[in-house]
Amino acid sequence: MLYYCAVRVILVRDYDQVSVRAAQFVADEIKKNPSLVLGLPTGSTPVGMYKELVKLFQSGTISFKKASAFQLDEYVGLAPDHPQSYQFFLKDHFLDNVDFPASNAHFLDGMSQDIPKTCDIYETSIRKSGGLGLVILGIGRDGHIAFNEPGSSLSSRTRLKTLDHTTIRDNARFFDQPEDVPKFAVTMGVGTIMDSKMVLLLASGRNKAQVVSDVVEGPMTAMVTGSILQMHPKVTVIIDGEAATRLRRLDYYTKVEEMWDEKLSV
Ligand code: F6R
């Protein structure tokens, strides 16, 4: 087999190219399987990808009519109509701008009075939908995927998580006052994400360079929850030049992609 990286790394020029390439990836998978079950991230990184997906929908290239979606995580204490809630973000940037059936979009209730029950119901809904087909991830500077902060169990399921101070500081940019940033979240677990048939991780910019190398090439450790993706059979990482600067085997990943492209074009 030509392709044998533990993690497939696709290097592109800049953030815009990360967005275009990621949207292309998702579109290809939706075309192969219109009933794809997606795990959807929020944050700054996927904004461009969502824009590109909306364009692909508007041009008639793809449809989400049969797809399903589960949000990766949600702040505790924010109502769905709060502009900083992740449910609001996903509807605003993506779901409301394409033909996604409302009944197929699943959200975590950050206002629930019984969070463990909410989390159990969420896991059951994922199972009932046939399991996650493609989880899309950003990566926190502390290595978190979804809100699985350092030290999370690598087999964890959807649950309540206390946010790390790095994450709270990083997310303060979205709130008027630093003290407004929620301190807790409900999040898919690392085990929930690892059960997905495919994973796509996106990263852009110099401030992600260290964590990208920790995730792709570092030792597997619960201190960088994204590093467990090295155990997943089908992970693709799309990064730009700045996020790639600390990868030791970048030449190798680039060569593998070139050889793969040549093989596909013969
Ligand atoms: C958000 C999420 C987080 C973010 C991560 C990176 O739903 O799951 O793991 O992906 O915090 O955020 P950005 O993209 O803002 O750097």
Boltz pocket constraint, residues with backbone or C-beta under 6 A from the ligand:
constraints:
  - pocket:
      binder: B
      contacts: [[A, 40], [A, 41], [A, 42], [A, 43], [A, 44], [A, 45], [A, 46], [A, 72], [A, 73], [A, 86], [A, 137], [A, 138], [A, 139], [A, 140], [A, 141], [A, 144], [A, 145], [A, 146], [A, 147]]
      max_distance: 6.0
